């Protein structure tokens, strides 16, 4: 029994010796391979396989590497990275300078204000005032035009020259009653032109039997606008003999026409009593037409 135990012990010692010897041989082979690589010599395939076997990573590292290489692993991280890159690219997109944006905004606002103001003041306001004026004051809004026999013959607010003896004459006008060129000559009492014109007019009246003392000052002087359509009743009365002789209408009837066309003072206080020359001459024309 003791002999068998000795034999077993010897076998174990031999196996240990062989293992030690094998490890030594492997170390020698590895060393020889390294030396051969340094010298540029070829390493036997057996030796390469042995070295490769030794350089294999531990199982835990291999498992981690396999897990990393598995499809689907790390995809969420890659997605997050891509999203971050996309956000960075969007942030890097070039925008116009703040000053350019401010100027563009101000110009756009100014153009809108200009357009709205133009529409309000130049279009809507004009249409509104014209429409209201035509509805509420149709005559004045149209210029107070006067018609006779279906034709416009003048305006109530702008005088016009009459030279025929059968019509009443208005006040003198240095603008010949041009509505586009209003304004008196504004001659002073010492002006020779004014003096000569008044003297000529008084001489014509005197030939008709009218004394210069009877002539109102307004009848031989022009108004401030030189477009006055009115004369005072006294200026109309002075012309009755001439008009009566030219038309055959009685003086009494002419006086009645003057009184009918005389307008009183405004609210009884302001201005003078006045006669519209155009309206008075239209009445004479109607009498002449009726025969």
Secondary structure by P-SEA (a helix, b strand, c coil): caaaaaaaaaaaaaaaaaaaaaaaaaaaaaaaaaaaaaacccccaaaaaaaaaaacccaaaaaaaaaaaccccaaaaaaaaaaaaaaaaaaacccccaaaaaaaaaaaaaaaaaaaaaaacccaaaaaaaaaaaaccccccccccccccccccccccbbbbbcccccccccccccccccccccccccccccaaaaaaaaaaaaaaaaaccccccccccccccccccccccccaaaaaaaaaaaaaaccccaaaaaaaaaaacccccccccccccccaaaaaaaaaaaaaac
